[in-house]
Amino acid sequence: MKTDLSARGTTVLRATLVGISALAIVGPALVVANAPTIVHVSKRVKLPPGRVVPQAEVPEVEPVKFVDLSPDDARAFNATVPFSTAPNPAARPFRFAGGPEDLARATDCMAAGILYEAGDDTLGERAVAQVVLNRLRHPAFPKTVCSVVFEGQDRATGCQFSFSCDGAITRWHPTDDAWRRAREVAASSLSGAVFKQVGYATHYHTDWVVPYWQSSLDKITAVNTHLFFRWSGWWGTPAAFGRHPETVEPVIAQLADLSDAHKTGAALAEADAALAEASIAMGFGPVTETTPAPAVPVDGDTILVALPRSQTADGLTTLAAQACGDKPFCRYMAWTDGSKAATSLPLAPAQTAALSFSYLRDRSSNYEKSLWNCRQFKRADPAQCMRVQATLTAVPVPAAVAPAGPVAAELNGVRRKTTVTAPPPPGTMPAPAATPK
């Protein structure tokens, strides 16, 4: 009996020792295999302390500056930044309220922004488009689509969308299909489409960089490799996005090769010069020499003026009326860039393109009209602007002698060549000396 018990105890002891040995081997192996991921950033990241901007103070839009990190280190750091647990409501739909020409410019600005920022990827383009619209409604940013997309384009650093100041537009041109798809996304976003996932985000960056502004914003979502942020506190809530945008969109020279809506230069200037030359052939009077501002009444029916650069928009009509004096018929054309001011007609293309203000009075037809170059002088009423097609009437013609046919250039296409024609009035005036192209 004692022998049996001894043998049984030996067997149990052996089994116990074998189990302990197995655990000693397998246990550490399991721990190693299932060890938690440790994020390692080889270079210490020093961001400025986060700040919640009070409601009484509009937050400052900081220049885009990045921490000096390798892409791998930046990704590792970004992985340590938690997503906000606060609600992420969808933005309200936005519908562009401007005219067809301004809509065409806004659409192409948006298309360029989303294509160059997100690439030919519809999901990424929709996300970036929503950020542009959120900025458009926020008082910390410009008031037009084009101004938001190209904010800071004149600076090598500090632009809000890097493609607008790093030469990307000149280095790479999208295919026709990619441009068409981007314009479709842009048009949809400007007519009410909402990308809910990014909510009211006003900032984003790719996951392989770390911008310094990140510490004062809440990380709310990720779309592919882009991380989206909104301001902490009240300025990131829906109530902060109540600003009404402007509807007059500026012309962006960088987009001239991509967009007919932004095309400026030789063709348009040539048409303007031809129309000005035609007006002389129609007997609208001689031209006086250029006089410095403020202008004074001079002999002749046409006054060409070089304005001081400090001249404000609101005083120009009064200035023109004073220069014209009591003349029943008077044309007044002015430039803020004295180097491009004309001294005789016909105008050279560069002079026409640089024209800042025009005024026409014809009391026999009870006609008086002022037009401003709204790239130089902002006007609340778009009808007062020398628009792309309105530039053709920078020297207005009274209703009694206005051309019978339309003077227009279709602007809603991309890469589409347009032809501008100005048929003369039937039977009332001699044929122009030059035929507008």
C-alpha positions in Angstrom: 0.0 0.0 0.0 2.8 2.4 0.9 4.6 1.6 -2.3 1.5 2.4 -4.4 1.1 5.8 -2.6 4.7 6.6 -3.1 4.6 5.8 -6.8 1.4 7.9 -7.2 3.0 10.9 -5.4 6.0 10.7 -7.7 3.8 10.8 -10.8 1.9 13.8 -9.6 5.1 15.6 -8.7 6.5 14.9 -12.1 3.3 16.2 -13.8 3.4 19.4 -11.7 7.1 20.0 -12.6 6.4 19.5 -16.3 3.4 21.9 -16.1 5.5 24.5 -14.4 8.3 24.1 -17.0 5.8 24.5 -19.8 4.4 27.6 -18.3 7.9 29.0 -17.9 8.4 28.6 -21.6 5.0 29.3 -23.1 4.1 32.2 -20.8 6.9 34.6 -21.8 6.3 33.7 -25.4 2.7 34.6 -25.2 3.5 37.9 -23.4 6.0 38.8 -26.1 3.5 37.9 -28.9 0.7 40.0 -27.4 2.8 42.9 -26.1 1.0 46.3 -26.3 2.2 48.6 -29.1 4.6 51.2 -27.8 4.6 54.4 -29.9 8.1 55.7 -30.1 8.9 59.3 -31.3 12.6 59.6 -31.8 12.5 63.4 -31.6 10.7 65.2 -28.9 7.7 67.2 -30.1 7.3 70.7 -28.6 4.0 72.3 -29.5 2.8 75.6 -28.0 0.4 75.3 -25.1 -3.2 74.8 -26.2 -5.5 77.8 -25.8 -9.3 78.0 -25.9 -10.1 81.3 -27.5 -13.0 83.1 -25.7 -16.1 84.0 -27.6 -15.4 87.7 -27.5 -12.2 87.3 -29.4 -12.0 86.0 -33.0 -9.4 83.3 -33.2 -6.2 84.0 -35.2 -5.5 81.9 -38.2 -1.9 80.8 -37.7 0.5 80.4 -40.6 1.0 76.7 -41.6 4.3 75.8 -40.0 5.3 72.2 -39.3 7.4 70.5 -36.6 10.7 69.2 -37.9 9.8 65.5 -37.9 10.3 62.6 -40.3 7.1 61.2 -41.7 7.3 58.1 -39.5 7.9 60.2 -36.4 5.0 62.4 -37.3 2.7 59.5 -37.8 3.8 58.1 -34.5 3.0 61.4 -32.7 -0.3 61.8 -34.4 -1.3 58.4 -33.2 -0.9 59.6 -29.6 -3.4 62.5 -30.1 -6.9 61.3 -29.1 -10.0 62.0 -31.1 -12.5 64.4 -29.4 -15.4 62.6 -27.6 -17.6 65.8 -27.9 -20.6 65.7 -30.4 -19.7 66.1 -34.1 -22.8 67.5 -35.8 -23.0 67.8 -39.5 -22.7 71.3 -41.1 -25.7 73.0 -42.6 -26.1 72.8 -46.4 -24.6 75.7 -48.3 -26.0 77.2 -51.6 -24.1 79.7 -53.5 -26.1 82.9 -54.0 -24.0 84.8 -56.6 -24.6 85.2 -60.4 -23.5 82.7 -63.1 -20.1 84.2 -63.6 -19.3 84.3 -59.9 -20.6 80.7 -59.6 -18.3 79.6 -62.4 -15.3 81.2 -60.7 -16.3 79.8 -57.3 -16.7 76.3 -58.8 -13.3 76.3 -60.4 -11.6 77.7 -57.3 -13.2 75.0 -55.2 -12.3 72.3 -57.9 -8.6 73.4 -57.9 -8.5 73.4 -54.1 -9.9 70.0 -53.6 -8.0 68.4 -56.5 -4.6 69.7 -55.6 -5.1 69.1 -51.9 -6.8 65.6 -51.9 -5.8 64.3 -55.3 -8.2 62.6 -57.7 -10.1 61.0 -54.9 -13.8 61.8 -54.6 -14.0 61.0 -50.8 -11.0 63.2 -50.0 -12.3 66.0 -52.3 -15.7 66.0 -50.6 -14.0 66.3 -47.2 -11.8 69.2 -48.3 -14.7 70.9 -49.9 -16.6 70.9 -46.6 -13.7 72.5 -44.9 -13.6 75.3 -47.5 -17.4 75.9 -46.9 -16.9 75.8 -43.1 -14.2 78.5 -43.4 -16.4 80.5 -45.7 -19.0 80.8 -42.9 -16.5 81.4 -40.1 -15.5 85.1 -39.3 -11.8 84.1 -39.0 -11.5 83.5 -42.7 -12.1 85.4 -46.0 -15.7 85.9 -47.4 -15.5 84.3 -50.8 -14.7 80.8 -52.0 -11.7 81.8 -54.1 -10.3 84.0 -51.3 -10.6 81.1 -48.9 -8.9 78.6 -51.2 -6.1 81.0 -52.3 -5.6 82.8 -48.9 -2.0 83.8 -48.6 -1.2 82.9 -52.2 1.2 85.9 -52.5 3.5 84.5 -49.8 6.0 81.7 -50.1 5.0 80.6 -46.6 1.8 81.3 -44.8 -0.7 80.2 -47.4 -3.5 78.2 -45.9 -3.7 75.7 -48.8 -0.1 74.8 -49.7 -0.7 74.2 -53.4 -1.6 77.9 -53.9 1.9 79.2 -53.0 4.4 76.3 -53.6 4.1 76.2 -57.4 2.1 73.0 -57.6 -0.2 74.4 -60.2 2.7 75.0 -62.6 4.4 71.7 -61.9 1.4 69.4 -62.4 -1.7 69.7 -64.5 -4.7 67.4 -64.0 -6.1 65.3 -66.7 -9.4 66.4 -68.3 -11.3 63.6 -66.5 -9.8 64.4 -63.1 -10.6 68.1 -63.6 -14.2 67.2 -64.6 -14.7 65.0 -61.6 -13.3 67.7 -59.2 -15.7 70.3 -60.8 -18.6 67.9 -60.2 -17.7 67.6 -56.5 -17.3 71.4 -56.3 -20.6 72.1 -58.0 -22.3 69.7 -55.7 -20.9 71.2 -52.6 -21.9 74.7 -53.7 -25.5 73.6 -54.3 -26.2 72.0 -50.9 -24.3 68.7 -50.6 -22.9 68.1 -47.1 -20.0 65.8 -46.1 -21.2 64.9 -42.6 -18.1 63.1 -41.3 -15.9 66.2 -41.0 -18.7 68.2 -39.2 -17.5 71.8 -38.6 -13.8 71.2 -39.1 -11.9 74.2 -40.3 -8.4 72.6 -40.4 -6.8 69.4 -41.6 -3.4 67.9 -42.4 -2.0 64.7 -43.6 -0.9 62.2 -41.0 2.8 62.4 -41.9 3.2 66.1 -40.7 2.5 67.9 -37.4 1.6 71.6 -37.7 2.1 73.9 -34.7 -1.5 75.0 -34.6 -2.6 71.4 -33.7 -2.4 71.9 -30.0 -5.3 74.5 -29.9 -7.7 72.5 -31.9 -9.7 69.3 -31.3 -9.1 66.3 -33.5 -12.5 65.1 -34.7 -12.1 62.6 -37.5 -9.8 61.0 -40.1 -10.5 60.5 -43.9 -7.9 58.3 -45.5 -4.6 59.9 -44.6 -6.1 63.3 -43.6 -6.9 64.3 -40.0 -9.5 66.9 -39.4 -9.7 69.5 -36.6 -12.0 72.3 -35.3 -11.3 75.0 -32.8 -11.7 74.1 -29.1 -14.4 75.9 -27.3 -17.2 78.1 -28.7 -15.4 78.8 -32.0 -15.8 75.2 -33.0 -19.5 75.0 -32.3 -22.3 75.4 -35.0 -23.2 78.8 -33.5 -19.8 80.2 -34.6 -20.5 79.5 -38.3 -23.2 82.2 -39.0 -21.3 84.6 -41.2 -22.9 85.4 -44.6 -20.3 85.1 -47.4 -20.0 87.6 -50.2 -21.2 86.7 -53.7 -18.7 88.5 -55.9 -15.8 86.2 -56.6 -12.3 87.5 -57.5 -10.4 86.4 -60.6 -7.5 84.2 -59.7 -4.7 84.6 -62.3 -3.1 81.2 -61.3 -6.2 79.4 -62.7 -6.1 81.0 -66.2 -4.8 77.8 -67.8 -7.4 75.6 -66.1 -10.5 77.8 -66.1 -12.1 80.0 -68.7 -13.9 81.7 -65.8 -10.5 83.0 -64.5 -9.0 83.6 -67.9 -7.6 87.1 -68.2 -5.0 88.7 -70.4 -4.5 89.0 -74.2 -7.8 87.9 -75.6 -10.0 89.9 -73.3 -7.7 92.9 -73.4 -7.7 92.8 -77.2 -11.5 92.9 -77.3 -11.6 95.8 -74.8 -9.1 97.8 -76.9 -11.0 97.1 -80.1 -14.2 98.3 -78.5 -12.5 101.5 -77.2 -11.1 102.1 -80.7 -14.5 101.5 -82.2 -16.0 104.1 -79.9 -13.6 106.8 -81.3 -14.6 105.9 -84.8 -18.3 106.4 -83.8 -17.5 110.1 -83.1 -17.3 110.2 -79.4 -14.8 113.0 -79.4 -11.1 113.8 -78.9 -8.8 112.8 -76.0 -7.2 115.0 -73.5 -3.7 114.5 -72.0 -3.4 112.5 -68.8 -3.8 114.7 -65.8 -2.9 113.9 -62.2 -5.6 113.3 -59.7 -7.6 115.1 -58.5 -8.7 115.8 -62.1 -9.9 119.2 -63.2 -12.2 120.1 -66.2 -10.3 120.0 -69.4 -11.2 120.6 -73.1 -12.5 117.6 -75.0 -15.0 114.9 -74.4 -12.6 112.2 -73.0 -10.5 112.5 -69.9 -7.7 110.0 -69.1 -6.5 110.2 -65.5 -3.8 108.6 -63.4 -5.1 108.3 -59.8 -3.1 108.3 -56.6 -2.8 104.8 -55.1 -4.5 106.1 -52.0 -7.7 107.0 -53.9 -10.9 105.4 -52.4 -13.7 103.9 -54.5 -16.5 106.0 -53.1 -15.1 109.4 -54.3 -14.5 108.4 -57.9 -17.9 109.3 -59.3 -17.8 112.8 -57.7 -14.2 113.2 -59.0 -15.3 112.2 -62.5 -18.3 114.5 -62.5 -16.2 117.5 -61.3 -13.6 116.8 -64.1 -16.4 116.6 -66.7 -17.9 119.9 -65.5 -20.9 121.0 -67.5 -20.1 118.9 -70.6 -23.3 117.3 -71.9 -21.2 114.4 -73.1 -18.1 113.2 -71.2 -16.0 110.1 -70.8 -13.7 109.7 -67.8 -11.2 106.8 -67.5 -8.8 106.4 -64.6 -5.9 104.1 -63.5 -4.4 103.7 -60.1 -1.2 102.2 -61.7 0.3 105.3 -63.3 2.7 103.2 -65.4 -0.3 101.7 -67.2 -2.4 104.9 -67.5 -3.2 105.8 -71.1 -2.5 109.2 -72.7 -4.2 108.5 -76.0 -6.7 106.2 -77.7 -6.9 103.4 -78.7 -5.9 101.8 -75.5 -3.2 99.2 -75.4 -4.2 95.8 -74.1 -2.3 96.3 -70.9 -3.9 99.7 -70.3 -7.4 98.2 -70.8 -6.7 95.3 -68.5 -5.4 97.7 -65.8 -8.3 100.2 -66.1 -9.5 101.0 -62.5 -12.6 103.2 -63.1 -14.8 104.5 -65.9 -17.6 107.1 -66.0 -19.8 108.1 -68.9 -22.3 110.9 -69.1 -24.6 111.6 -72.1 -27.3 114.1 -71.1 -29.0 113.9 -74.5 -30.0 110.3 -73.6 -30.3 110.9 -69.9 -27.5 108.5 -69.3 -24.9 108.4 -66.6 -22.9 105.3 -65.5 -19.9 104.5 -63.3 -18.0 101.2 -63.3 -15.3 100.0 -61.0 -12.6 97.4 -61.4 -13.7 95.2 -58.4 -10.3 93.5 -58.3 -9.0 96.9 -57.1 -12.1 98.4 -55.5 -14.7 96.3 -53.6 -18.3 97.1 -54.3 -21.4 95.8 -52.6 -23.4 95.9 -55.8 -22.0 93.5 -58.5 -23.7 95.6 -61.2 -21.1 98.3 -60.5 -18.2 96.0 -61.3 -16.3 95.6 -64.5 -16.8 91.9 -64.7 -15.3 89.5 -67.3 -17.9 90.5 -69.8 -18.6 93.8 -68.3 -15.0 94.8 -68.9 -16.1 95.1 -72.6 -18.3 98.0 -71.5 -15.7 99.8 -69.4 -16.3 102.7 -71.7 -20.2 102.5 -71.6 -22.3 103.4 -74.6 -25.6 105.2 -74.0 -28.8 103.3 -74.5 -29.6 105.3 -77.6 -26.5 104.0 -79.4 -26.0 100.7 -77.6 -25.2 97.7 -79.8 -28.3 95.8 -80.8 -26.8 92.4 -80.2 -25.4 90.9 -77.0 -21.7 91.2 -76.1 -21.0 88.1 -74.0 -18.5 85.4 -73.5 -19.7 82.0 -72.2 -17.8 81.3 -69.0 -19.3 78.1 -67.7 -17.0 75.7 -69.5 -13.4 74.6 -68.8 -10.7 74.7 -71.4 -13.3 76.1 -73.8 -12.3 78.9 -76.2 -14.7 81.7 -76.5 -15.4 84.3 -79.2 -16.6 87.8 -78.4 -18.5 89.7 -81.0 -20.0 93.2 -80.9 -22.3 93.9 -83.9 -22.8 97.6 -84.7 -26.2 99.3 -84.4 -28.1 98.9 -87.6 -28.2 102.0 -89.8 -27.4 104.7 -87.2 -23.7 105.0 -86.9 -20.7 104.5 -89.3 -18.9 101.1 -89.3 -16.2 100.9 -86.6 -12.6 101.3 -87.8 -11.7 98.1 -86.1 -13.7 94.9 -85.9 -13.8 93.5 -82.3 -12.6 89.9 -82.1 
